Amino acid sequence: QVHLVESGGGLVQAGGSLRLSCVVSGGTFSNYVMGWFRQAPGKERQFVAAISWSGGSTYYANSVKGRFTISKDNVVNTVALEMNNLKTEDTAVYYCATDGRGRATTYVASAYSTRGTYKYWGQGTQVTVSS
């Protein structure tokens, strides 16, 4: 069983920065595709960023491109989301997710932003950006 725990959320002013972390246990982390999604009140969960199992490819929602950076550390089984120049519309619960599959699994680019690609999810961490 794969277990994910997010941390790093909090309250920040617009224009500020936060770094979210997600520690993964179970299975072989180095083989996993990792993603970040977010859900604002009354809205559907939406894609934020993803990274391939090797870390060689990254994908971002247009709304965060140039402001957010996803990274993967296979030594400490952690995926991070560095968030800069935060906006009030970034306020949401942020979820870490993984496909939990082996590196032999290949995906088309669009699959990285699709919720159905991800089998395991964390409990989420709240990010609130004030004006």
N, C-alpha and C positions, 0 to 999 in steps of 0.2 A: 504494500500500500504506500502511496506517495502522499506526503504531508507537506503543506506549504504554510509558512507563517510570515506575514507582512509586518513591517514596522517603519517608523519614520514619518508618519502623518502628523498633522498638527495645524495650528492656526498661523497664517502668515499674511502680511500685507501685500497688496498688488505690487508687482515688480520684484518681489522677493523670490527666494529659492528654497527648495526642499529636496531632500534625497530620500527616496523610498528604497527599502531593502526587502528581499524575500528569501528566506532560507528554506531550502528544500531537503527533505529527508526521504529515504526509500528509493530503491532502484539505482539507476546509474545516471546521475545528474548531467554528466558530460554528454550524454546522448540526447538530451531533451531539448525540444523547442520550448522557449519561454515567452510568455506574453503578459502585458499589463492591459487591463480594461478598467473602465470607471463607470459609475452609475450615480447620476444626480437624482435628487428627489423627484418622483413622478416621471422619470424618464427611463428608457431602456438602457441596459448595459451596453457600452460602446467600446470599440477598440481604441487603444492608445498607442501601443508600441509592441514590437515583437522582435525576437532574435533567433537566428537559426541555431541548431545544435552546436555547430562549430564556432559560433560567434562571428562568422565571416559575413553574414548578411543581416541587415536590420531593416525594419519596416516601421513607418510612423503614420498616424492619422494626419491629415493635412492641417488640422487645427493645432497640432503641437509641433509640427516639423520646424526645426531650427531653434526650438526652445527646450525640448526634452531630449535626453540621451539614454538609451538602454544599454546595459552592459552585463556580461556574464562572467563569473569567476568560478572556474571548475575546481579550484583548490579548496574553496570554502563553501561550495555548493550554494552560491548566492547569485541572484539576479538583482540588479539595481536600476532605479529610474531616477536620473538626475533631472530636476525640473527647475528651469530658470525663467525669469520674466513672467512670473505667474500672473494670471488674470482671474477676475472674479468668476468667470465662466468655467474655470478649471475646478471649482469646488465640486467635490463628489467623494464617494467612497471608492477607493482604488483597490483593485483585485489583481493578484498575481495568479497566473495559471500556467499549466504545462500539458503537453500532449502525453507525456509519460511513455513515449514509445522509443524504439531503437533508432540509431542513426541511419539504418537502411530505409527508413520511411522517408519518402520524398514528397514535397508539396509544391504545388504551383504557388505563385506569389500571393494570389488572392486568398489562399487558405490561411495564411498567417494572421489575417485580420478577421477570420471567421470564428465565432464562438464555438461552433461544433467541432473545431479542430482540437480543442482543449478538453481533456478528460478530468483533470484535477484542478481544484481551485482553493485558494486561501479564503480566510474569513473577511478580509478587507481591512483597510486602514483609512480613516477619515482625513481628508484634506480640505481645509476651509481657507479661502482667500478673501480677505476683507478689502474694501475699497478705501 
